[in-house]
């Protein structure tokens, strides 16, 4: 089972002060736009949500593609990513 953690994506971007980027993760293209709250990874698009952080800035969450709830991790069991509850 493959998992995708939001912190692994957003933390390096916050440290560099950037909100958009293109990278490669596990041999697949990863395109991130924190301003429009979207991530494209390996042909799949994921919506994000953000809340105000306790120490300033923002805290980001994935929105589960199946149920729409906020989550910090997405899991890919067979063909699609979803949260641990789905």
N, C-alpha and C positions, 0 to 999 in steps of 0.2 A: 504494500500500500504506500503510495506516494503522498507526502504532505507538503503544503505550501504555507509558510509562516509570514504574516504581515510584517513583523518586526525585522525579519531578515532582509526585507525589501526596503522598508522605510527608514530604518536607523542609519544606514550609510548615507542615504540622501539627506537626512536632517543634518548629519555631521558636516556635510559639504555645502549645505545651504541651497540645494537645488530641488526643484519640484517636478522636473520632467527628465526622463532618461530612457536610453535603450541599452540593453545588456543581453547577455546570454546566460541561461540557467539550465543546467542538465542538457545542454546541446540544443535548446530551443530558444527562440527569440522572446525576449521579455521587454515590453514597452510600458512605461509607467508615466502617468500624468496625474499628479496629486491635486492639481488645480481643478480639473474636470472630474476627479474621483473615478478614474478608470485604470485598469491594468489589462493588457493583452498578453497572454502567455500561451505559446504553442497553438495559436489559432482559436483560443477561447478568450472571451472577454469577461472580466469580473468588475462589478461595481464596488465602490468603496463608500464608507461613511466615515465621518470624523466628528470628534467631540473636542471641546477645549481640554487641554492637558492641565494637570494639577500644578505643574511648574512652568506654565506658559506653553505656547505652541499648540499643536494639535496631536491628538491620538487617533490613529487610523484603524479601521476594521474592514474586513471583507463583508459583503452582504452575500449570504448563501444563495447560490443560483437556484436552489430548489425551494427553500422555505422563506428566504428573505431576511432571516434573522442575522444580527451582527455576530461575527466570530473572529477570533485571532488566527485560527488555523483552518485550512481547507484540506480535505482528504480526497484522494482519487482512488476509488476502489476498483472500478472496471473501466468505464469509458469517460466518466464525468467527475468533476470536483463537486463536493458538497461539504457541509459542516458535519461535525461528529454526531449530531442529533438525527440528521436525516438518514 
